[in-house]
Amino acid sequence: MPFVHIAEAISMADRVVVLSNRPAVVKDIIDIKLTCPNGVRTPMKCREAPEFRHYFNKIWKELDVHVK
């Protein structure tokens, strides 16, 4: 299932595939391993995981999104 939002992808997926600009090629495949509070893996609980920010920043940098 494709995701548009980084936070949504991290909180709902076990693996995130980062694609390059057109023509799209796979830049990176990131396995998501979150320590969700109370061992319950829901999208909202996963956003509270200590690793969440690390994955978010890593994916953001991989996307090469630059504001002009």
N, C-alpha and C positions, 0 to 999 in steps of 0.2 A: 504494500500500500504506500503510495507516495505521500510525503508530508511537505508542507510549505513552510511551516513554522519550526524553528530549531527546537524550542522548548517542547512543543508537541511531539516531535520526533524522539527526543531524549526520554520523555516521560512515558511514552507508549510503546517504544520499540526495543528489541533486544540487539539490533544492529542498525547502524545508519550508514548509508552509502552516499558519499559526497561526489557530485558530478562537476565537471568543468563547464566552462561556457561552450557554446556551439562551436564545432560539433562536439557534443558531450561525450566525454570519456570518464571512466571511473578514476577519481583522484585519490580516494581513500575509502576504506571500509573500517568503521569504528564499532567494535563490540561494546555495548552498553552494559555495565555492571554497576547497579546502584544498590546501596544499602538503605533500603526504605525503612522509615520509622516503624517500629513494632512488627517488622517482617511482613507488612501488608503492602503489596504493590498495586497501588492505584495511581492514576496520573497525578492527582493532587499531592499524594504522599511522596511520590518520587521527586517532585520538585523541591521537597524539603531535604532530600538526601545530600550528604556532604560532598559527593562527587559531581553533583548536578552542574555547578558553576564551571568546573574543570571541563566537562564535556561541551558545555555551551560555548566557552571561549575557544576551545580547540576547533570545533566545527565552524564557528564564525571566521576564524583566521583561515581555515581551509577554503572558504568560499571566495576569498579575495574580493570582498565587497569594499569598495572605496567610495567615499563621498567626495564629490567634486564641487 
